[in-house]
């Protein structure tokens, strides 16, 4: 069953979602997507419920059919300065700023957001499984962030970011313990189980 394309009929609604909020390393990514009102793809769903292959197939379809789409990025250093919640919202704002079409409404996955310009907005808990534009944003944010973590892995292969994408797996934490944190780690996060922060 296909997800409805948007929440607000009759306007160019931008769906927003982020990826990488719970990671120990790398930037947080967000995407904003405006779908046409007749958009329908029964395969579209929350990116976490899709295989990697399916996510990339859907990314191509979203980019081909969307009225507008954009990705926003907030670095690990910025995350350390402003905290991950503010960074996630900032990434969404940056994605919205980069849209080629100004939306008439914004709908955001989750329950936290801050006003963007003077555009009306709504949050939807688990919206990436309820609305197509948020699901589309979740897929773009996830795949573009994954691409970046694979690229960063070429610089720091010891952390296996091509596999864990920066999430706190046991192997990732073992590598931090052995090699110390990289410049791409979020130093304000609990990088190791036995300490709240690393002394840097």
Secondary structure, 3 states (H helix, E strand, C coil): CCCECCCCCCCCEEEEEEECCCCCECCEEEEEEECCCCCCCCCCCCHHHCCHHHHHHHHHHHHHHCCEEEEEEECHHHHHHHCHHHHHHHHHHHHHHHCCCCCCEEEEECCCCCCCCCCEEEEECCHHHCEHHHHHHHHHHHHHHHHHHHHHHHHCHHHCHHHHCCCCCHHHHHHHHHHCCCCCECCCCCCCCCCCCCCC
